[in-house]
Amino acid sequence: MKVSYNWLKDYIHCDLTPEQVCEALTSIGLEVDALEQTESIPGGLKGVIVAEVVECVEHPDSDHLHVTKLNTGDPELLQVVCGAPNVAAGQKVLLATVGTVLGEDFKIKKSKIRGVESFGMICAEDELGIGEDHSGIMVLDPSAVPGTPAKDYLKLETQSLIEIGLTANRVDAASHIGVARDLYAYLKLNGIPCELCIPDVTAFQEGEGEATPIEVIATDAAPRYSGITIKGVKVAPSPEWLQKKLLSIGLRPINNVVDITNFVLMEIGQPLHAFDLAKIEGGKVIVRKAEEGETIVTLDGVERKLSSADLVIADSKRPMCIAGVFGGEDSGVTDSTVDVFLECAYFNPVSIRKTSKRHTLKTDASFRYERGCDPLITEWAARRAALLIQEIAGGKVVGKVQESYPVKIEKKMIDLDYARIENFIGKKIGWQVIEDILTYLGYEFVERSYAADGSPVAAKVAAPSYMIDVYRECDVVEEILRIYGYNNIELPAGMRISVNATIKPEPEALRNTISDFLAANGFVETMNNSLTKSEYYSKLKTWPEEKCVRIVNPLSSDLNVMRQTLLLNGLEVIAYNINRQVNTMRTFEYGSVYSFNPETDGKTLASYEEHTNYALFMTGPSEKVWRADAQKGNFFQLKGYVELLVRRFGGDLYAMETVPAPADMFSEGLTYKLLGSGKELVTLGTISPAVCKQFGIKQPVFAAEINWPVFFELIKRDKIKYKELPKFPEVRRDLALLVDESVSYSDLRKSAFKAGKKLLKNVSLFDVYRGDKIPQGKKQYALSFTLQDLEKTLVDADVEKIMSKLLSTFTNEWGATLR
């Protein structure tokens, strides 16, 4: 939220600089995101000074130019050539000296004008940006002192704009008075002189005649609703002071009546709305729920279809505005408006929030209503706005203030125990400090309990109605602490903690280990929104759209479902970076995925499921180095990293059941399942070109998604054993086998370990060949075998025996032949 420092000073009189105000606000929980200094005129007229025209003669070579000599406060007079028709000796003027920049880029330079030197420019209003008159130079009051900077003479204000990062529970500070209240409490507690100045509205008087009646049908959605009828107003541009205040926080002035409602909104945090009385059909304002399918054209010119849950302000024929959210196009104040109906209400926050989300409308009014406005400030705000309208736009209040307030809203009563409060805080700050802070914040003391020595030990207080998040004693402690200052609470010499037993293996530690492993291998961690677009799932069978968890009131159509897989978010990241010339990437993400399991057979109830996954992505060639050219990425590179990761925790991909990866997502790939449970551990492969095309990706992308709960189950199976290092050497032998295309390396590996038993320690594939002299439908696998006996040194006879057994196994089981 934006707060103007100058505007804030209207409500709290103190000597703090903008920087000191920011420091104070941050310390009391209103964190300042930015402090911006702006000037009412860009540049602040730097270099422009007051000067006196001492001499003015006609230019010797022109019939309209004048040569002047100016007193600028220096001993020597300054010569300036001027073309204004009204320049004359004895005038006090504004002079732009050499080097001054006017506007965006008009720099004043020393020049010769028709042979006469000129050292500056005497300025007109429009040239300085303080008016539109260009008929002649700006002539000042004779009392102006030469040499005075124009900024000081014109009393130009430097605006300090404070941007506060409001949390959702601090809507009480969503106004200038709200910020001033907190700042006042802080300054008073710290002994800094200050005064809180809230505008007085006691001058408001009800008028004679018949006011516009109101009828509130939906009292649950509008617990308090009031209206004031004002007739005979003159709609016109707002006075300069009002326009400046609105512009200082980024609001565009519209007209005096509308600007006043916006002013009061930003002053006290209470939204108001002004209706053109002549446009209210039937002469009566009705607060009701909309009829299903009823339409309204809002101020942005959009026709919106309403729901029966939407609250509207209507007349006898149609809705005039969406209550608390957005005004209607046909009922607002225009230049021809003469009579107005001024609305001020407290609406149910839940009702406003749902309507705002349903129509994807975010306004200053809905921002405050949906967080909870002060229900007891409506009367003050309505009177304040009515007085300003009468002062600025004229008009008279007609009749009595109309109000619907069937159930009085009481302030929250909270019991406080001072000893318990100090125990919460962790420091004895004394009852006086506690009561001072609460008094400064606007709490009312209803009852007090006293100790034997007469000092208060407990109290019952009424919390201010604008503090919507204060219900219990612990909430009051938070208020005390933020004003007292968290930094003023010393850390104790000793701290007590309880140590809880954690499950083994510890999931968080394992996740960190995995993330460290991936980062060490060049992968960069990403984090994506769990919300995504349902359109992604419309063509997928593995993750069908009907299994998406849908958002009831999505922020947009691009964020209307929860993700079922991490792969699509990862492709968004890759597409984003490729569009910015980053073509080589290795990324990973750890996050939750969600699915909805609908009722299918009438027996199984619909359910929701959530679990976490790891996703890995590789795309683009490797970096070119001096000793090697860049290598294209491939599926097997990614598979290698997954294999290493699984092996790191005692798993073996080759000992798992495999099925082809989903064809709707991968053009090639495998899904690995745990033996025994059959649960899917990891799916990896090359992302289908059709899927890549959806994201505008033209280069191959290789991806893997690991089911974390299943992986965690695999890790828990791992039993670490220790054994002595081998004393006898290894022996390596190679075989070149001709096999059918349908035979995989995994098949041969499993058969080898089955036949080799204790002597075979490792099998690796070091070459695959298809081509010349290889029959159609065949391929050559070059395998390396590592043999070792833990009890003796292997001799040639032992090696030949096991190699013969391996070859026989490959021949019998897979039809392999030796090349």
C-alpha positions in Angstrom: 0.0 0.0 0.0 1.2 3.5 -0.8 1.3 6.2 1.9 2.2 9.8 1.2 4.5 11.2 3.9 3.1 14.7 3.4 -0.5 13.4 3.6 0.4 11.3 6.7 1.7 14.4 8.5 -1.9 15.9 8.3 -2.9 13.3 11.0 0.2 13.0 13.1 2.3 16.0 13.9 5.9 15.1 14.6 9.4 16.1 13.5 10.4 12.7 12.0 12.0 12.7 8.5 10.6 10.3 5.9 13.6 7.9 6.6 12.9 7.9 10.3 9.2 7.3 9.7 10.1 4.3 7.5 12.4 2.9 10.2 9.7 3.3 12.9 7.0 1.7 10.7 9.2 -1.3 9.9 9.9 -1.8 13.6 6.2 -2.0 14.5 5.3 -4.5 11.9 4.4 -2.3 8.9 7.4 -3.3 6.8 8.4 -0.6 4.4 9.2 -2.0 0.9 10.4 1.2 -0.6 10.7 4.9 -0.1 10.4 7.0 -3.2 11.1 10.8 -3.4 9.1 12.6 -6.1 8.7 16.3 -6.9 5.5 18.1 -8.0 7.5 19.4 -10.9 10.1 17.0 -12.3 13.6 18.3 -11.5 12.3 20.6 -8.8 13.2 23.7 -11.0 16.8 23.2 -10.1 18.8 26.1 -11.5 15.8 28.4 -11.8 16.1 31.5 -9.5 14.3 34.8 -8.8 15.8 37.7 -10.8 15.1 41.5 -11.1 15.1 43.2 -14.5 17.3 46.2 -13.9 17.6 47.3 -17.6 15.5 46.4 -20.6 16.3 47.8 -24.1 15.3 46.8 -27.6 17.6 44.4 -29.5 19.7 46.3 -32.1 19.0 43.7 -34.8 15.4 42.7 -34.0 12.0 44.3 -33.8 10.6 41.9 -31.1 13.6 40.9 -29.0 14.8 42.7 -25.9 18.2 42.8 -24.3 17.9 42.8 -20.5 20.3 43.0 -17.6 19.3 41.1 -14.5 20.1 41.3 -10.8 20.5 37.6 -9.6 21.8 38.5 -6.2 25.4 38.4 -7.4 27.6 41.6 -7.6 27.6 41.5 -11.5 24.4 41.8 -13.6 23.6 39.0 -16.0 22.7 39.7 -19.7 19.8 37.8 -21.1 18.0 38.2 -24.5 14.3 37.9 -24.1 11.5 37.7 -26.7 8.5 38.1 -24.4 6.3 41.1 -25.2 5.6 41.9 -21.5 9.2 42.1 -20.2 10.0 45.5 -18.6 12.5 47.0 -16.3 11.7 46.7 -12.6 10.0 43.3 -12.9 10.8 40.4 -10.7 11.0 37.2 -12.9 12.1 33.6 -12.9 15.4 33.0 -14.6 16.6 29.6 -15.9 20.4 29.9 -15.6 23.0 28.3 -17.9 23.0 24.5 -17.3 19.4 24.3 -16.2 17.3 21.5 -17.7 13.7 22.3 -18.3 11.2 19.6 -19.1 12.7 16.3 -20.2 15.8 17.4 -22.1 15.7 21.2 -22.9 19.1 22.4 -21.5 19.8 26.1 -21.2 23.1 27.0 -22.8 25.2 30.2 -23.2 24.3 31.5 -26.7 24.4 34.3 -29.2 21.0 35.6 -30.4 21.5 37.8 -33.5 24.9 38.7 -32.3 24.1 39.4 -28.7 25.3 37.1 -25.9 22.6 35.6 -23.7 23.3 33.8 -20.4 20.0 32.2 -19.5 16.3 32.4 -20.2 13.5 34.4 -18.6 10.6 31.9 -18.3 6.9 31.7 -18.9 4.6 29.5 -16.8 4.3 26.7 -19.4 8.1 26.6 -19.8 8.5 25.8 -16.1 5.7 23.3 -16.0 3.6 25.2 -13.4 0.9 26.5 -15.7 -0.3 26.7 -19.3 0.1 30.4 -20.0 2.6 31.2 -22.8 1.4 34.8 -23.6 4.4 36.2 -21.8 7.0 35.7 -19.0 5.9 35.1 -15.5 6.0 38.3 -13.5 6.4 37.8 -9.7 5.4 39.9 -6.7 7.6 42.9 -6.2 8.6 41.5 -2.8 10.4 38.6 -4.3 14.1 38.5 -3.4 16.7 38.1 -6.3 18.7 34.9 -6.0 16.0 33.0 -4.2 15.6 29.5 -5.7 12.3 29.1 -7.6 11.6 25.9 -5.6 11.6 27.9 -2.4 9.7 30.9 -3.8 7.0 28.8 -5.3 7.0 26.5 -2.2 7.2 23.4 -4.3 6.7 20.2 -2.3 8.9 17.2 -2.4 6.7 14.2 -2.1 8.0 11.2 -0.1 6.0 8.0 -1.1 6.2 5.2 1.4 5.3 1.7 0.1 4.2 -0.7 2.9 4.0 -4.4 2.4 0.7 -5.0 4.3 0.0 -8.5 5.5 -3.5 -9.8 5.2 -4.4 -9.3 8.9 -3.4 -5.6 9.0 -6.2 -4.0 7.0 -6.5 -1.6 10.0 -3.3 0.0 8.5 -4.7 0.3 4.9 -5.2 4.0 5.3 -3.2 7.1 6.3 -5.0 7.5 9.6 -4.5 3.7 10.3 -0.7 4.2 9.8 -0.8 7.4 11.9 -2.5 5.5 14.8 0.3 2.9 14.9 3.0 5.5 14.5 1.5 7.6 17.3 1.6 4.7 19.7 5.2 4.0 18.9 6.3 7.7 19.3 4.4 8.2 22.5 5.9 5.1 24.1 9.4 6.3 23.2 8.8 9.8 24.5 8.9 11.5 21.1 6.7 14.6 20.9 3.7 14.0 18.6 0.0 14.7 18.3 -2.7 12.5 16.6 -5.1 14.7 14.7 -8.3 13.0 13.5 -10.6 15.3 11.5 -13.7 16.5 13.4 -17.1 15.7 11.9 -19.4 17.1 14.6 -20.3 20.0 12.2 -22.4 17.5 10.2 -26.1 18.1 10.4 -29.0 16.2 9.0 -31.3 18.2 6.7 -35.0 18.7 6.2 -37.2 16.9 3.7 -37.4 13.3 2.5 -34.2 11.4 2.2 -33.8 8.5 -0.3 -35.1 5.4 1.5 -33.2 2.2 1.7 -34.2 -1.4 2.0 -31.7 -4.1 3.0 -33.0 -7.5 2.2 -29.7 -9.4 2.5 -28.8 -8.4 6.1 -26.4 -11.3 6.5 -24.2 -9.9 3.6 -24.7 -6.2 4.6 -24.9 -6.1 8.4 -24.7 -2.3 8.4 -25.7 -0.1 5.5 -26.2 3.7 5.6 -26.9 6.4 3.0 -27.0 10.2 2.9 -28.9 12.2 0.3 -27.2 15.4 -0.9 -29.0 17.7 -3.4 -27.8 20.6 -5.4 -24.2 19.6 -5.9 -22.0 21.1 -8.7 -19.8 18.4 -10.2 -16.5 19.9 -11.4 -12.8 19.2 -11.2 -11.5 18.9 -7.7 -9.5 21.7 -6.1 -5.7 21.5 -6.5 -5.0 20.2 -2.9 -7.3 17.2 -3.4 -6.0 16.4 -6.8 -2.4 16.5 -5.5 -3.2 14.2 -2.6 -4.7 11.6 -4.9 -2.0 11.9 -7.5 0.7 11.5 -4.8 -0.4 7.9 -4.2 -1.1 7.1 -7.9 -4.9 7.7 -8.1 -6.3 9.6 -11.1 -8.6 12.5 -10.2 -12.1 12.2 -11.8 -14.4 14.8 -10.4 -14.9 16.4 -7.0 -17.6 14.0 -5.8 -15.8 10.8 -6.8 -12.5 12.2 -5.7 -13.9 12.8 -2.2 -15.0 9.2 -1.8 -11.5 8.1 -2.9 -10.0 10.6 -0.5 -12.0 9.3 2.5 -11.1 5.7 1.5 -7.4 6.4 1.6 -7.8 8.6 4.7 -9.6 6.2 7.0 -9.8 2.9 5.0 -13.6 2.9 4.6 -14.9 2.5 1.0 -17.8 4.7 -0.1 -19.8 5.0 -3.3 -21.8 7.9 -4.8 -24.8 7.3 -7.0 -26.5 9.8 -9.3 -29.9 10.2 -7.6 -31.6 10.9 -10.8 -30.6 7.4 -12.1 -32.1 5.5 -9.2 -35.4 4.1 -10.6 -38.2 4.1 -8.2 -36.4 6.5 -5.8 -35.4 3.7 -3.5 -32.1 1.9 -2.9 -32.3 -1.9 -2.4 -29.5 -4.1 -1.0 -30.2 -7.7 -2.1 -28.6 -10.8 -3.6 -28.5 -10.9 -7.4 -30.8 -13.1 -9.4 -29.0 -16.0 -11.1 -27.9 -14.8 -14.6 -28.8 -11.2 -14.0 -26.4 -8.8 -15.8 -24.8 -5.5 -15.1 -22.4 -3.3 -17.1 -19.6 -2.2 -14.7 -17.6 1.0 -14.8 -15.0 -0.6 -17.1 -17.7 -1.1 -19.8 -17.8 -4.9 -19.4 -21.2 -6.7 -19.1 -21.0 -9.2 -16.3 -23.3 -12.1 -15.5 -24.1 -12.3 -11.8 -24.5 -15.2 -9.5 -27.2 -15.6 -6.9 -24.5 -15.4 -4.3 -23.4 -11.9 -5.4 -24.6 -8.9 -3.3 -25.8 -5.9 -5.4 -27.0 -2.4 -4.7 -30.1 -2.1 -6.9 -33.1 0.1 -7.6 -36.6 -1.1 -8.4 -35.6 -2.3 -11.9 -31.9 -3.3 -12.0 -28.6 -3.7 -10.2 -26.7 -0.4 -9.9 -23.4 -1.8 -8.7 -21.7 -5.0 -7.4 -21.7 -4.2 -3.7 -18.2 -3.6 -2.3 -16.5 -4.6 -5.5 -17.2 -2.4 -8.5 -19.7 0.4 -9.5 -22.1 0.2 -12.4 -21.7 2.3 -15.6 -25.2 3.6 -15.6 -25.5 4.8 -12.0 -22.3 6.7 -11.3 -21.7 10.4 -10.9 -21.2 12.4 -14.1 -20.7 16.1 -15.0 -24.5 16.5 -15.3 -25.2 15.1 -11.8 -27.0 17.4 -9.5 -28.2 15.1 -6.6 -26.3 12.3 -5.1 -26.9 9.3 -2.8 -23.8 8.6 -0.7 -23.4 5.0 0.4 -21.3 3.9 3.3 -21.5 0.3 4.5 -20.0 -2.7 6.3 -20.3 -5.8 4.1 -19.6 -9.4 5.0 -15.9 -10.0 4.2 -16.6 -13.6 3.0 -19.3 -12.5 0.6 -17.2 -9.8 -0.9 -14.2 -12.0 -1.3 -16.1 -14.7 -3.1 -17.7 -12.2 -5.5 -14.3 -10.5 -6.1 -12.7 -13.9 -7.0 -15.7 -15.1 -9.0 -15.5 -12.0 -11.3 -11.7 -11.7 -11.1 -12.1 -8.1 -9.9 -9.6 -6.5 -7.6 -10.4 -3.0 -6.5 -9.3 -0.7 -3.6 -12.7 -1.3 -2.1 -12.8 -5.1 -2.4 -9.2 -5.2 -1.0 -10.4 -3.7 2.3 -13.9 -5.2 2.5 -12.7 -8.7 2.0 -10.2 -8.4 4.8 -12.6 -6.8 7.1 -13.4 -3.1 7.4 -14.1 -1.4 10.7 -17.9 -1.8 11.3 -18.1 1.1 13.7 -16.4 3.7 11.4 -19.1 3.9 8.8 -21.0 6.8 10.5 -17.8 8.9 10.8 -16.8 8.2 7.2 -20.2 9.1 5.8 -20.3 12.3 7.8 -16.7 13.2 6.7 -17.5 12.6 3.0 -20.8 14.6 3.3 -19.1 17.6 4.8 -16.4 17.6 2.2 -19.0 17.3 -0.6 -20.8 20.3 0.8 -17.6 22.3 1.2 -16.2 21.5 -2.3 -19.2 20.7 -4.5 -21.9 22.6 -2.6 -25.3 21.1 -2.0 -27.3 20.4 1.1 -28.1 17.2 3.0 -31.7 16.3 2.6 -33.5 14.4 5.4 -32.1 12.1 8.0 -29.2 9.6 7.5 -30.8 6.4 6.4 -29.3 3.3 8.1 -30.0 -0.4 8.4 -28.2 -1.8 11.4 -30.4 -4.6 12.8 -27.8 -6.3 15.0 -25.4 -4.0 16.8 -21.8 -5.0 16.4 -20.0 -4.9 19.8 -16.3 -4.5 20.4 -14.5 -7.7 21.4 -13.9 -8.0 25.2 -10.6 -9.7 26.2 -9.4 -10.6 29.7 -5.8 -9.9 30.3 -3.4 -11.2 33.0 -0.4 -9.0 33.2 1.9 -11.7 34.7 0.9 -14.1 32.0 1.5 -11.4 29.4 5.1 -10.8 30.7 5.6 -14.6 30.6 4.6 -14.6 27.0 6.9 -11.7 26.2 9.8 -13.2 28.1 10.6 -10.0 29.9 9.1 -8.0 32.8 8.1 -4.7 31.2 5.8 -3.6 34.0 2.0 -3.0 34.1 2.4 0.7 33.3 4.1 0.0 29.9 1.4 -2.6 29.1 -1.4 -0.1 29.8 0.3 2.8 28.1 0.7 0.8 24.9 -2.9 -0.4 24.9 -4.2 3.1 25.6 -2.1 4.6 22.8 -3.5 1.9 20.4 -7.1 2.7 21.3 -8.0 -0.1 23.7 -10.6 0.8 26.3 -10.2 -0.5 29.9 -13.5 -1.8 31.1 -12.4 -3.4 34.4 -9.2 -3.7 36.4 -8.1 -6.1 39.2 -5.5 -4.9 41.7 -2.9 -6.5 43.9 -2.5 -5.8 47.7 -0.1 -2.9 47.0 -2.7 -1.3 44.7 -1.0 -2.0 41.4 -3.1 -3.5 38.5 -2.5 -7.2 37.9 -5.3 -7.9 35.4 -7.9 -6.1 33.3 -10.7 -6.5 30.8 -10.3 -4.5 27.7 -12.4 -3.6 24.7 -10.3 -4.1 21.5 -10.6 -1.3 18.9 -13.2 -2.3 16.2 -10.6 -1.7 13.5 -8.3 -4.5 14.8 -10.1 -7.4 13.1 -7.5 -10.0 14.0 -7.5 -9.4 17.8 -9.6 -12.0 19.6 -7.6 -13.4 22.5 -5.0 -12.5 25.0 -2.2 -13.8 22.9 -3.3 -11.4 20.1 -3.0 -8.5 22.5 0.5 -9.7 23.5 1.4 -9.4 19.8 0.2 -5.9 19.6 2.1 -5.0 22.8 5.3 -6.6 21.5 5.3 -4.9 18.1 4.9 -1.4 19.7 7.4 -2.2 22.5 9.8 -3.6 20.0 11.0 -7.1 19.4 14.6 -5.9 19.4 14.1 -4.7 23.0 13.6 -8.2 24.2 16.9 -9.6 25.3 17.9 -13.2 24.5 18.0 -15.3 27.7 21.3 -16.6 29.0 20.0 -20.2 28.6 17.4 -21.7 26.3 15.4 -24.8 26.9 14.5 -27.1 24.0 12.9 -30.5 23.7 14.6 -33.1 21.5 12.1 -35.2 19.6 13.0 -38.6 18.1 13.0 -38.5 14.3 12.2 -41.4 12.0 15.2 -43.1 10.4 16.1 -42.5 7.7 15.1 -38.9 8.1 13.2 -37.7 5.0 14.4 -34.1 5.1 18.1 -35.1 5.4 17.6 -37.5 2.4 16.1 -34.8 0.3 19.0 -32.6 1.0 21.4 -35.3 0.1 19.6 -35.9 -3.2 19.5 -32.2 -4.0 23.2 -31.8 -3.1 24.0 -34.8 -5.4 22.1 -33.2 -8.3 23.5 -29.8 -7.8 27.1 -31.3 -7.7 26.4 -32.8 -11.1 25.4 -29.4 -12.6 21.7 -29.4 -12.1 20.0 -26.2 -11.0 17.0 -26.4 -8.6 13.8 -24.7 -9.7 10.5 -23.9 -7.9 7.2 -23.7 -9.7 3.6 -22.8 -8.8 1.5 -25.8 -7.9 -1.3 -24.1 -9.9 -1.4 -24.6 -13.6 -3.7 -24.6 -16.6 -6.2 -27.5 -17.3 -5.5 -27.1 -21.0 -2.2 -28.9 -20.6 -4.0 -32.1 -19.5 -6.7 -32.1 -22.2 -4.8 -34.4 -24.5 -3.0 -36.6 -21.9 -4.2 -40.1 -21.1 -1.7 -40.7 -18.3 -2.8 -37.6 -16.4 -6.3 -37.0 -17.8 -8.0 -33.7 -17.3 -10.9 -35.2 -15.3 -8.4 -36.2 -12.6 -7.3 -32.6 -12.1 -8.0 -31.0 -8.8 -9.9 -27.9 -9.8 -9.8 -24.5 -8.2 -13.3 -23.2 -7.4 -12.4 -19.5 -7.8 -9.2 -19.4 -9.9 -7.3 -16.2 -10.3 -7.1 -16.9 -14.1 -7.7 -19.7 -16.6 -3.9 -20.3 -16.5 -4.1 -21.2 -12.8 -7.3 -23.2 -12.6 -6.1 -26.7 -11.6 -3.5 -28.3 -9.4 -0.6 -30.0 -11.2 -0.7 -33.8 -11.6 3.0 -33.9 -12.7 6.1 -31.8 -12.4 7.0 -32.4 -16.0 4.8 -29.7 -17.5 6.1 -27.0 -15.1 9.6 -28.0 -16.0 8.9 -27.6 -19.7 7.6 -24.1 -18.9 10.9 -23.3 -17.3 12.8 -24.6 -20.3 10.7 -22.7 -22.8 11.1 -19.5 -20.8 14.9 -19.8 -20.7 15.2 -20.9 -24.4 13.3 -17.7 -25.3 16.1 -15.8 -23.5 18.9 -17.5 -25.4 19.7 -20.1 -22.7 19.7 -23.3 -24.7 21.6 -25.7 -22.5 20.0 -26.6 -19.1 20.0 -29.1 -16.4 17.3 -28.5 -13.9 15.5 -30.4 -11.1 12.5 -29.7 -8.9 11.1 -31.3 -5.7 7.4 -30.6 -5.2 3.9 -31.8 -4.6 1.5 -33.2 -7.3 -2.2 -33.7 -6.8 -4.9 -35.8 -8.3 -8.7 -36.4 -8.0 -10.0 -39.9 -8.1 -13.6 -39.8 -9.0 -16.2 -42.4 -8.0 -16.3 -45.1 -10.6 -18.3 -48.1 -9.6 -20.7 -46.6 -7.2 -18.8 -48.3 -4.3 -15.5 -46.5 -4.2 -15.8 -43.0 -2.9 -14.2 -40.1 -4.7 -10.9 -39.1 -3.1 -8.1 -36.6 -3.4 -4.4 -37.6 -3.4 -1.2 -35.6 -2.9 2.4 -36.8 -2.8 5.8 -35.4 -3.7 8.0 -36.1 -6.7 11.5 -35.3 -8.0 11.8 -34.2 -11.6 15.0 -33.9 -13.7 15.4 -32.2 -17.0 18.3 -32.0 -19.5 18.3 -30.2 -22.9 20.8 -28.7 -25.2 24.4 -29.6 -26.0 27.2 -29.7 -23.5 29.6 -26.8 -23.4 32.5 -26.8 -25.8 35.9 -27.0 -24.2 39.4 -26.8 -25.6 39.9 -30.5 -25.6 36.5 -31.6 -26.9 33.7 -30.4 -29.0 30.2 -29.8 -27.7 28.3 -33.1 -27.4 24.6 -33.4 -28.0 22.5 -34.4 -25.0 20.8 -37.8 -25.1 18.4 -40.0 -23.1 21.3 -42.2 -21.8 23.0 -39.2 -20.1 19.9 -38.6 -18.0 19.5 -42.3 -17.4 23.0 -42.4 -16.1 22.4 -39.8 -13.5 19.2 -41.5 -12.4 21.1 -44.8 -12.2 23.8 -43.3 -10.1 21.2 -41.7 -7.8 19.3 -45.0 -7.3 22.6 -46.8 -6.8 23.7 -44.2 -4.2 20.9 -45.5 -2.0 21.4 -49.2 -2.6 19.0 -49.7 -5.5 19.6 -51.2 -8.9 17.6 -50.1 -12.0 18.5 -53.3 -13.8 16.9 -55.5 -11.1 13.6 -53.8 -11.5 10.6 -54.5 -13.7 10.3 -52.2 -16.7 7.5 -51.1 -19.0 7.5 -48.5 -21.8 7.1 -44.9 -20.6 3.7 -43.2 -21.4 3.5 -42.5 -25.1 1.5 -39.4 -24.7 4.4 -37.7 -22.9 7.5 -39.6 -24.1 8.6 -40.5 -27.6 11.0 -43.1 -26.0 11.6 -44.1 -22.4 11.0 -46.5 -19.6 9.1 -46.8 -16.4 10.9 -48.7 -13.6 8.8 -50.5 -11.0 9.9 -52.0 -7.6 10.0 -55.7 -7.5 7.4 -57.2 -5.2 5.2 -54.1 -4.8 5.0 -53.2 -8.5 5.0 -49.5 -7.6 6.3 -47.1 -10.2 9.6 -45.7 -9.0 10.7 -43.5 -11.9 9.7 -42.7 -15.4 12.3 -41.3 -17.8 12.8 -40.7 -21.5 12.7 -38.2 -24.3 9.8 -35.8 -24.2 7.5 -36.2 -27.2 8.0 -33.5 -29.9 4.3 -32.9 -29.9 4.4 -32.0 -26.2 7.5 -29.8 -26.7 5.7 -28.0 -29.6 2.9 -27.0 -27.1 5.5 -25.0 -25.2 7.3 -23.7 -28.3 10.4 -25.9 -27.7 12.2 -27.1 -30.8 15.1 -28.9 -29.3 15.0 -32.4 -27.7 14.2 -32.5 -23.9 15.1 -35.4 -21.7 13.2 -35.8 -18.4 12.7 -38.1 -15.5 10.1 -38.0 -12.7 10.8 -39.9 -9.5 8.0 -40.9 -7.2 9.4 -39.8 -3.8 7.3 -42.0 -1.5 8.3 -45.1 -3.6 11.9 -44.0 -3.6 11.8 -43.5 0.1 10.4 -47.0 0.4 13.4 -48.2 -1.7 15.8 -46.4 0.6 14.4 -47.9 3.7 15.0 -51.4 2.2 18.7 -50.6 1.9 20.7 -52.4 4.6 24.3 -51.3 4.8 26.8 -54.1 5.3 30.6 -53.9 5.8 33.1 -56.4 4.5 36.8 -56.8 4.1 38.5 -55.5 0.9 39.2 -58.3 -1.6 42.7 -59.8 -1.3 42.8 -61.4 -4.8 42.9 -59.6 -8.2 40.0 -59.1 -10.6 40.0 -60.5 -14.2 38.3 -58.8 -17.1 37.0 -60.5 -20.2 35.0 -59.1 -23.2 32.5 -60.7 -25.5 31.0 -59.4 -28.8 27.6 -60.9 -29.2 25.2 -60.8 -32.1 21.6 -60.6 -30.8 18.1 -59.8 -32.0 16.9 -56.2 -31.9 14.3 -57.1 -29.3 17.0 -58.3 -26.8 18.1 -55.5 -24.3 21.2 -55.0 -22.3 19.2 -55.4 -19.2 18.1 -58.9 -20.3 21.7 -60.0 -20.9 22.8 -58.5 -17.6 20.2 -60.4 -15.6 21.1 -63.7 -17.3 24.8 -63.1 -16.7 24.5 -62.5 -13.0 22.2 -65.5 -12.7 24.8 -67.7 -14.4 27.9 -66.2 -12.9 26.7 -66.2 -9.3 29.6 -65.5 -6.9 32.4 -65.0 -9.4 30.8 -62.3 -11.6 31.2 -58.9 -10.0 30.2 -56.5 -12.8 28.9 -56.3 -16.3 29.1 -53.3 -18.5 28.1 -52.4 -22.1 30.8 -50.5 -23.9 29.7 -50.7 -27.6 26.5 -51.1 -29.7 26.9 -51.6 -33.4 24.4 -51.8 -36.3 25.6 -51.6 -39.9 27.9 -53.3 -42.3 28.0 -57.1 -42.0 25.3 -57.0 -39.4 22.1 -58.9 -40.6 18.7 -57.1 -40.7 17.0 -57.2 -37.3 20.2 -57.8 -35.5 22.7 -55.7 -33.5 26.1 -56.3 -31.9 26.6 -55.7 -28.1 30.1 -55.5 -26.8 30.0 -56.5 -23.1 32.8 -56.4 -20.5 32.7 -58.9 -17.6 34.6 -58.4 -14.3 35.4 -61.7 -12.5 36.8 -62.2 -9.0 37.1 -65.0 -6.4 37.3 -63.7 -2.8 39.1 -66.9 -1.7 41.8 -67.4 -4.3 43.4 -66.1 -7.5 41.5 -67.1 -10.6 43.5 -69.1 -13.2 42.8 -69.3 -16.9 40.9 -72.6 -16.5 38.5 -70.9 -14.0 38.0 -67.9 -16.3 37.4 -70.0 -19.4 34.9 -72.1 -17.6 32.8 -69.2 -16.4 33.0 -67.4 -19.8 31.9 -70.6 -21.6 29.0 -70.9 -19.2 28.0 -67.2 -19.8 28.1 -67.7 -23.6 26.0 -70.9 -23.3 23.5 -69.0 -21.3 23.2 -66.2 -23.8 22.9 -68.6 -26.6 20.2 -70.7 -25.0 18.1 -67.9 -23.5 18.5 -65.2 -26.1 19.8 -66.8 -29.3 23.1 -64.9 -29.1 26.0 -65.8 -31.2 29.7 -64.9 -30.7 31.3 -62.7 -33.4 
